[in-house]
Amino acid sequence: MTPHSAGSPWAVKVIENRKWKTDYRGVVLIHASLKRPNPRLYKYAADLAAEAGHKIPAVADFQYGGIIGAATLVDCVQERDPYPAKAPHDRMNLFFEGPYGFVFHRPIKFPKIVEETGRLGLCKVSPELARKVSKYLTR
């Protein structure tokens, strides 16, 4: 298990853009950064999600500065890969800009935010954080 930080509304994507690749596969804790979304980018994300049959929460409902859920990192793809076949919601792949994309499956939204400072990259989870989130991962 490792944490991953993303800004809202991007924390809900199936594919997360990165400039670096990873061989890690497994559970990733999703951390929502403290940064508030740009209104223009939020509208773009909401419109694109709506076209794909999804709904992004209202900005007022976003949570910031903590672990908001988890997902399973199943692949790391490149622009030249046939990534739509690897992700469950093909239209959401329009978010993919590369050069690398982390492909997530089986997202879990935690009922309550777990306050935690974000970190860059993938890293080890502290025993204290693992204890805090374990109740949400065993459901």
Secondary structure, 3 states (H helix, E strand, C coil): CEEEEECCCHHHCCEEEECCCCCCCEEEEEEECCCCCCHHHHHHHHHHHHHCCCCCCCHHHCCCCEEEEEEEEEEEEECCCCHHHHCCCHHHHHHCCCCEEEEEEEEEEEEEEEECCCCCCCCCCCHHHHHHHHHHHCC
